[in-house]
Amino acid sequence: MPFRFDRLIRRDMIIRDVKRSYPQTTAIFEQFRFRPACDDCDIETVARRNGLNSLDVVEALNQAAFGPKADTEDHASH
């Protein structure tokens, strides 16, 4: 089955939904110090609050969810 870019984790996704769909991302959120109290926020908002680049966070999440072959949203539009 070919990889589908529409399944990739994006910056505008709600953290709780990502954790539910891809439990293997929980460790990544913890690594980036995303607190469970922020689970109802989107990834980009929390990343910005934590002084992080949201694309770096999304890339790490996609690699955890799909493996190193998963491309980030930056490249999906080309």
C-alpha positions, 0 to 999 in steps of 0.5 A, a space after each residue: 500500500 503506498 504511503 498517503 500524505 493525507 495521513 501525515 501529522 500536521 502542525 494544526 492537529 490537536 495533540 490529543 487526537 494525534 496521541 490517540 491515533 498514533 500512541 507511539 508519538 507520546 514519547 516524542 511529545 514528552 521529549 519536547 516537554 509538551 505537558 498533558 494539560 496542553 493536549 487540547 491545543 494544536 501542535 503549532 501553538 504549543 511548540 511556539 509557546 515552548 520556543 520550538 520550531 513546529 516543523 521540527 516537532 512535526 517531523 519527529 512525530 511523523 518519524 515516530 508514527 510512520 518511520 524515517 521514510 515519512 516526509 514532512 509537510 514541507 515536502 508533501 506539496 512539491 
